[in-house]
Amino acid sequence: MTRQPLLQVLNVHKTFHPSGVRALRSVNLSLNAGTVHALLGANGAGKTTLVRILAGELQPDGGQILVDGIPVTFRNPRDARSYGIALVHQNLALVDELTVLENVFLGREPLSLFFVSKRKARQKIKDVFERLSLKVTDERVENLSMAEKQKIEIARALLFGARVLLLDEPTAYLNEEEEEKLFELLRSLKNSGCAVLFITHDVDKALNFSDRVTVMREGQTVLSEESCRLTVQQVVETMGFQGRKRTFQVPTVGGETLLEVSNLTLNLGKKIVLDRISFTLRRGEVIGLFGLGNDGQYDLLETIVGLKKPSSGRIVFKNQEITHLSIYERRRLGIAYVPEDRAKEALNLNGSVLENAVVNVYRKAPYARLGFLRWSLLEQYTFDMLKEFEVKLVSVRQPVRILSGGNLQRLVLARELFQKPELLLACKPTSGLDIQIQNYVAEKLDLMRSYGCALIASNDAEEMLNLCDRVFIFSKGRLRRVLDREKLFRPEELISLAGDKG
């Protein structure tokens, strides 16, 4: 007897109005209890739109959603949760200023005589937290790692009866060790009878950790098969790519020094975040800053761009000290910045694509004259930029929030690279992008060598080896090792060296 799917999607389609973006054309999907299901596709294929429909955040224009074989309609996320369906977004919906306990029960606080009862809250979360190996309850969320934050989101879903867990790019901001722990957790959820659907661009992990794979292409389901019956090449070609990510040859670097960092120290309260960091960066060079977690590599980029003020040390760019300059003055000198959290730190999600694309140029000639913006020129500038980076959209006037996660990332990269900066500071520039665009970003970095240089911060070893000439290994705020890329052949070697604190 064939087991009834826990959740089914039948011929669902969705068009966004008034932009006319046709996100889903005819999508079919089945999730069984006690399985892990991977959802793959190029950026803009419709993956995030689909899971948002399943979570009640969007309503389809047609088709059916069935839970336990019964047709259902989700008018909002509360309806979806009532059927045991919960979505964990790539950009986690947690309030950094609140504690773990407060985030888990936000909007659903247990009461005792009309007052919020922390005692009842702790009792309720005890079993779920033990299951997820979580112990912290009174810590502020802003002090936790991305892996811990993700577990909190999952705990919140499980606490309120989730039978179907939807994860949008769950590994995008995790290091290798955190990824492995996440997949161990997913296996345990599977064994307890949950159905898990996770969106990913990593074909290898999809095949290794899932029971079934579904591939979407241009808003349609084009493949759904048991993982054991598929090869990486089959999946890659079905996604619309020809071949796998290649390794880029690194040219000889001999340019002038553009950036010099001397004894840079950053203290946040009593914690030493950066401890006497010194190095130089030359024109034509791409340097990787690697740590297994956030070991200071992201804080270093934030300090160089001016988001954090160093406790001591100097930063010199193009023979000019910029240690105490404003962010605007540093950017005007030719420094571009791609933050780790694109949605929260790089974009105004309430604005249009056009408004987000022109923030670096709208005050400059010829785009502004006598205090007035020349919108026709700004539109053409945006169109040219997004065409070059293959950002898929109907109109530059459409709301930026309806773009897929991958297209949002392309937009941020396009905005920063289109002006040809002399120094690019980028956190995980290829994380969450499909293979084709990862290659495109790498090619852009190769072109950038003729006029500038780049610092790439990441905890993704493969990204380091694909993009960088040298890799600086960070641990607990210190620069521990400097490695030439040619001497490293496998990501595992880099991870092993980073884990060696000797």
KASUL-V7926 format. One record per pair of residues at least 6 apart in sequence whose ideal C-beta (glycine too) atoms are under 6 Angstrom apart, sorted by sequence separation. I is the first residue (numbers start at 1). J is the second residue. D is the distance in whole Angstrom. If there is no record, write none. Layout:
i={I/I}
j={J/J}
d={D/D}
//
This chain:
i={31/41/52/74/200/281/291/302/339/361/458/488/15/53/64/65/109/110/189/206/215/266/303/315/339/367/464/472/473/39/95/157/171/215/266/289/315/322/348/430/473/14/94/265/314/347/445/14/110/186/214/264/367/472/13/110/265/304/367/430/456/12/13/429/456/471/13/263/264/212/213/382/470/11/12/223/263/392/67/105/222/261/262/391/469/134/210/213/379/468/9/10/56/261/9/132/391/9/56/57/101/207/260/358/391/56/104/306/389/8/24/55/259/274/23/27/56/132/215/217/257/258/273/409/7/56/215/306/5/6/24/55/257/258/274/357/389/442/473/23/183/273/475/5/6/128/146/147/255/256/406/417/170/255/354/165/203/253/255/385/423/462/128/169/422/423/424/425/426/427/428/461/128/147/164/165/166/167/168/253/420/421/55/203/253/305/203/385/430/461/461/14/51/100/101/100/266/103/99/100/353/99/298/354/353/354/266/267/356/96/266/352/353/14/15/96/264/265/14/94/265/353/12/13/265/13/264/351/13/263/12/262/11/100/104/262/349/10/10/261/94/9/260/92/8/259/357/7/92/4/88/342/346/342/342/86/338/86/84/84/90/338/84/85/86/87/88/89/90/84/336/90/336/334/340/334/335/336/337/338/339/338/54/51/51/175/175/48/305/304/301/298/145/36/47/36/34/301/7/39/34/286/298/33/35/36/37/39/297/33/38/31/259/284/31/40/292/38/285/286/287/288/289/291/47/46/283/45/38/45/281/37/46/36/41/290/36/37/38/39/40/41/35/41/288/297/296/295/288/295/286/290/295/296/286/286/287/288/289/290/291/285/29/6/245/28/245/25/26/27/241/248/24/25/241/258/23/42/41/42/275/277/274/275/273/272/292/250/201/91/172/172/169/175/90/176/44/48/48/44/43/43/44/43/21/20/19/19/19/16/43/42}
j={37/47/58/80/206/287/297/308/345/367/464/494/22/60/71/72/116/117/196/213/222/273/310/322/346/374/471/479/480/47/103/165/179/223/274/297/323/330/356/438/481/23/103/274/323/356/454/24/120/196/224/274/377/482/24/121/276/315/378/441/467/24/25/441/468/483/26/276/277/226/227/396/484/26/27/238/278/407/83/121/238/277/278/407/485/151/227/230/396/485/27/28/74/279/28/151/410/29/76/77/121/227/280/378/411/77/125/327/410/30/46/77/281/296/46/50/79/155/238/240/280/281/296/432/31/80/239/330/30/31/49/80/282/283/299/382/414/467/498/49/209/299/501/32/33/155/173/174/282/283/433/444/198/283/382/194/232/282/284/414/452/491/158/199/452/453/454/455/456/457/458/491/159/178/195/196/197/198/199/284/451/452/87/235/285/337/236/418/463/494/495/49/87/136/137/137/303/141/138/139/393/140/340/396/396/397/310/311/400/141/311/397/398/60/61/142/310/311/61/141/312/400/60/61/313/62/313/400/63/313/63/313/63/152/156/314/401/63/64/315/149/65/316/149/66/317/415/67/153/69/153/408/412/409/412/157/412/162/161/162/168/416/163/164/165/166/167/168/169/164/416/172/421/421/427/422/423/424/425/426/427/429/166/166/168/292/293/168/425/425/425/427/293/186/199/190/190/457/164/197/193/445/457/193/195/196/197/199/457/195/200/195/423/449/197/206/459/206/453/454/455/456/457/459/216/216/453/216/210/217/453/210/219/210/215/464/211/212/213/214/215/216/211/217/464/474/474/474/468/475/467/471/476/477/468/469/470/471/472/473/474/469/214/195/435/221/438/219/220/221/435/442/219/220/436/453/219/239/239/240/477/479/477/478/477/477/498/469/434/343/431/432/432/459/405/495/392/404/405/404/404/406/407/407/394/394/394/395/398/402/434/434}
d={6/5/5/5/5/6/5/5/4/6/6/6/5/5/5/6/4/5/6/6/5/5/5/5/5/6/5/6/5/5/6/6/5/4/4/4/5/5/6/4/4/5/5/6/5/5/6/4/4/5/4/6/5/6/5/5/6/6/5/5/6/6/6/6/6/5/6/5/4/6/5/5/6/5/5/5/6/6/5/5/6/6/5/5/6/5/5/6/6/6/6/6/4/6/6/5/5/4/5/6/6/5/5/5/6/4/6/4/5/5/5/6/4/5/5/6/5/5/5/6/5/6/6/6/4/3/6/5/4/6/6/5/5/5/6/4/4/6/5/4/5/5/6/5/5/5/4/6/5/5/6/6/5/3/5/6/5/6/4/5/6/5/5/5/4/6/4/5/5/5/5/4/5/4/5/5/5/4/5/5/6/6/4/5/5/4/6/4/6/4/5/6/6/5/5/5/6/6/5/6/6/6/6/4/5/6/5/5/5/5/6/5/6/5/6/4/5/5/5/5/5/5/5/6/5/5/4/6/6/4/3/6/4/6/5/5/4/6/4/6/6/6/4/5/4/5/6/6/6/5/4/6/5/6/5/3/6/4/5/6/5/5/3/4/6/4/5/5/4/6/4/6/4/5/4/4/5/5/5/4/6/6/6/5/6/5/6/6/6/6/4/6/6/5/5/5/6/5/5/6/5/6/5/5/6/5/5/5/4/5/6/4/6/4/6/6/6/4/5/5/5/5/4/6/6/5/6/4/4/6/5/6/4/5/6/5/5/5/5/5/5/4/4/6/4/5/5/4/3/5/6/5/6/4/5/5/5/4/5/5/4/5/6/5/5/5/6/4/6/5/5/5/5/5/5/5/6/6/6/6/5/5/5/5/5/5/5/5/5/4/5/4/5/4/5/6/4/5/6/5/6/3/5/6/5/5/5/6/4/5/5/4}
//
